[in-house]
Amino acid sequence: MLVHRDRVALVRTSRWSLRCDTRALLVCALLALLTICATILAIGTGTYELSPLDVLRTFAGKGPPGAEFIVLDLRLPRALVAVLVGFGMGMAGAVFQSLTRNPLGSPDIIGFGNGASAGALVVIIFFDAGDTQTAVGAVCGGFATAAAVYLLAWKRGVHGFRLVLVGIGASAVLGAATEFLYVRADIGKAAQAATWTIGSLNARDWGDVRIGVLGLVLLVPLVLAYARRLTVLEMGDDTAGALGVPPERSRLVLLCAGTGLTAMAVAAAGPIPFVAMAAPQLARRVTGAAGPNILPAAWTGALLVSAADLAVQRVTGSALLPVGVFTGVAGGVYLAWLLRGERRAERL
């Protein structure tokens, strides 16, 4: 049975009930539709130009001559990686910003993304690794950084402001470690690592798609299962404990899930900056709802990366410019705008 109460839809059966914000559901549907449109346009962009209708016909096996190889083998993996990585980064950003209760508490700001990058770089430079080994290195680096930041920030519990400060310090240390790795590497491997660390969708293949799918399949259900606890944690540890939510255990599980999503994104496409920071805030503005907005943030991230990939190809006329360059510039402008708003509100 479906019951509507103001903005909340309540789905009930004999065994369970599910509360949904109807506006958030509509926003997710709209964002998913826009992401699909951006993906189709991106697939049709390139030296061999295809209209959206030709792309859809190719999916149905009725496309122009030669289009099947270009669409399905060359361009579709890149487009899917953009959606998967953006989805994971948006969700991870929502988790971390909710845990820290700070708009700057995204994984690329507090060092978790840098940790995954450093782990992947170690594997690339010293072990000449392939995609699978790079993914393992990114995951190990991300979790090692998360463990270090968590332990350093611990003082009768982990609180948001302390986690952000320790994370920013860890990010600086990892940045220096990354530079050291470049110095120790030979020219060929350093060039390969430098291209990867910018955050790029170039030359993505079905192996990268599998990495993204595996990460989301394993971690998205866990984050959604703890979404209500995340909302309660925003009220403070004392309130969460009084409502029967164990604060530290819940925070640790969510921290691990967010770190895993970040590592998955870094392993599949490298560190694409500012998406994890901007997506949750944009989603919150669109839905007008308090709380972490997990799914709207995830779909916002997917749209941001897909749109950035489309913009890179349209503006430069090729796919050679790494998408991380575009999101870095756009994210810097967004961060300046955010800080200006915080200053006007006298919070800075």
N, C-alpha and C positions, 0 to 999 in steps of 0.2 A: 504494500500500500504506500502511495506517495502523498505526503501532506506538505502543503506550503504554508509557512509562517513568516510573513514579511520577506526577508532576503534568504531565509533558510528553508531548504527542502529536506524533509525527514522521510527517509525510506525505511519502512518497517516490514519485517516478516515475523513468523512465529518464533524465530530463534535469535535474530539480531536486528539492530537498527543502525542506520548511517545518516549522519547529519551533513549536509552539503550547503555551502553558500552558493545560491543560484547565480549571483553575479560573477563569482569566481569561476564557476563552471562555464558560463557564457564567454568570459574572457579567455579561458583555456581553449575553448573551441575556436574562437576567433584567431588567437595566436597560432594554433595548430594549422588553421587554414592559410594564414599569411606565410607561415613557414613552408608549407607545401608549395605555395605559389612562388616564393623566392627560390626554392629548390629546383622547380621546373624551369624557371627562367635561367638559373645558373647552369643547369645541364645543357640548355640550348645555346649558351654563350661560348664563343670561341672562334677559331679560324674557320671551322666548319659550322656555320650558323644554322640553327634549327629553331623553328617557331614552337611555341608551347604545344600547339596541336600536333606537330610532327613528333615532339618528344612523347606525347601520350600515345600516339599511334605506334611509335617504336616499342613502347612498353607492351602494347597489345600484339606485337609481331607484324605490324603492317606499315612500318616506317619507310622512309626513302632508302634507296640502295646505299649500303655502307653505314647507315646510321646505327644499326644494332651494335656493331663493335664500338663505335665512338661513345654511344650513350651508355650501354650496359657495362662495358669493360673499362673504359677510360674515365668517364665523367661521373657515373653514378656512385662509385665508391667514394670519391671526393665529396660529393654532395651529402651522402649519408654520414660520413665522418663529421662533417660540419654540424649536422643536426644532432648526432649523438654526443659530440663533445660539448656543444652549447647547452644541451639539456642537462648533462652531468654537471657542468660548471655552474649553471644557474641554480640547480638544486643544492650543490655544495655551498655556494655563496649564501643562500637562504639559511642553511643550517648554521654556518659559522657566524653570520651576522645576528642571528637569533640567540645563539649561545653566548656571544660576547656583548649583546645588546649595544652594538656599535656599528654604524654604517661603514666604518673602515675595517671591520673585522672579517674581511674576505680572505680566502686561502692564498691569493697571490700577493696580498699585502703583508700578512703575518707569517710568511715564510714556508707554508706547506707546499705551495707550488714550486718554490725554489728548491725545496728538499727533494721533491720528485724529479726535478730537472737535474740536480746534482747526482742523484742515484743513476739516472739514465746516462749521464755524461761519463761517469766512471766506467760503466759497462761498454759504452761506445768507444772510448779512447783507449782503455787498457785491455779490453777483451775482444775488440773488433766484432761486436755483437750484432745479431740480426734483430728483427722486429720483436720476437718473443722474448729474447734476453733483455732487450731495451725496456719492454713493458715490465718485466720482473724487476729490473733495476729501478725503474720509476716508482713502482709500488713499495719496494724496500726503502728507498730514499724518503718517500713521503711518510711512511709509518715511523721510520727512525726519527725524522724531524718532529713528528707529532708527539712521540714519546718523550723526546728531549724537552720540547716546549711545555708539555703537560707537567712534567716533573719539576722543571724550573719555576713554573708558575704556581706550583702547589704551596699553599700555606693555609692549613685548615680548610682545604677546599680550593677549587679553581674558580676565580672570578673573572668576569669579562675584561675589565680594564687591564688587569695584570697580564692576562693571556695575550692581549693585543700588544702591550709593551714588550713582553718577552719575545713574541713572534716577530715583531719588527727588528729586534736585535738579532734574532736567529736568521732573518732574511738577509741582513747586512753581512753576517758571517758567511752564509752560504754563497752570497754573491762574490765575496773575496775568494772562497774556495773554488768557485767556478772559474774565475780568472786564473787561478793557479793551475787548474787542470788544462786550460788552454796553453799556458806557457810550457807545460811539461809534454804536451802532445806534439807529434810531428805535423807538418803542414797539411797533409791530406786529411788526417783525422780531425784536426782542428777546424778545417773548413767544413767538413761534414757536420761536426757538432755545432758550429756557429749557425749554419743554415737551419738545423733542427731546433735550436734554442730560441730562435726568433718567434716561433709559433707559426707553422705553415701547413697548408692543406695540399701543397704540391706533391704530386706522385703518390698520393694515398691509394692504397689497394684494398682488396677484400680482407687481407690479414688485419689491417687497421680497423676495418668495420667489425670484425669478429672481436677485437679487443674492446671496442666501445659497447657492443651488444652484451658481452659477457659481464662487463662492469655494471651496466645498468640492470641487467637481469638479477644479479646477485645483491645489489645495494639499494635500488629504488624501493622494493617492498619493505626492506628494513627501515628506511627513512620514513616511509608512509605509516608504518606500524607505530613509530615513535613520534609522529607529528603532533598528536595531542599532548604528549609529555613535553615536547618542545614549547608548545604554547604555554603550558603551566610553568615551565622553567623561567619564562620571561617575567613572571610575577615575583621571582625571587626564590631562593632556596628554602626559606622558612615556610612560605606559603605552599611551595611544591611538596615539602615534607608533610605539612598538615593535610594536604589533599591526597596523600598516599603515594606520591611519586618520589622514589629515591633519587635525590638530585645528582650525586656524583656518579652513580651507576648509569643513570640515563644520559648524563653528559658524556661519559666515556664512550658509550655505545654510539652516540650521535657523532662524537668526534672521530671515531674510527670510520664510520660510514662516510662522513664528509671527506675525510682524508683519502679513502678508497676512491671516491668519485673524482677527486682532484687528480690522483695518480693515474686513473684510467684516462682522463682527458689529456694529461701531459704525455702519457705513453702513446696515445693515438695520433696526436697532432702537435706535440710540443706545448710550451706554455703560452697560451693566447691571453694577453693581459686585459685586465679591467672588466671582462665579461662577468666574472663571478661577483664583482663589486657592484656593477650597475644593474644587473638583471633583477635582483630582489627588490631594489628600491623603485625601479620602474614598474615592476609588477604590483607593488604596494600602492603606488599612485593610481594605477589603472583600476585595480579592484576596489580601492577605497576601504579595504578591510585591514583591521589590525592583525597582528600575528605574523608568523613566518611566511605565509603564502607559498608553500612548497611547490605545488604544481604550477601555479602561474609564473613563479620565478624560473622554473625549469623550462617552460615553453618560451618565456621571454629570452632566456639564454640561447635556446635553439634558433629563435628568430634573429637575434643579434648576430650570431656567427654566420648563419646562412645569408643574411642581408649583407654582411661585411664581405663575404666571399663573392657575392654577386657584384658589389660595388667595386671590388678590386679588379675583377675581370672586365667590367664595363668601362671603368675609368682608365685603366692602363692598357686595355686592348689585349691583355694576355693574363695568364694565371701565374706568372712568374713572381710577382710581388707577394711576399708572405702576408697572410691575412693579419698576423700579429702586428705588423707595422701599422695597418689601418686602425685596428682596435686600440693600439697604443696611443695614436694621435687623438682619436675620438674620445678615448678614456681620459686622457690628460685634460681635454677641454671640459669633459663632464665633471672631473674631480675639482677643477677650478670653480666651476659653477656651483658645485655642492658646498665647497668651503666658503664661497661668497654668501650663499644662503644661510649657512651656519653662523657666519659673522653678523649678518643682518639681524638674525634672531637672537644675537648676543649670547650664543652658546660657545663662542670662541673668543 
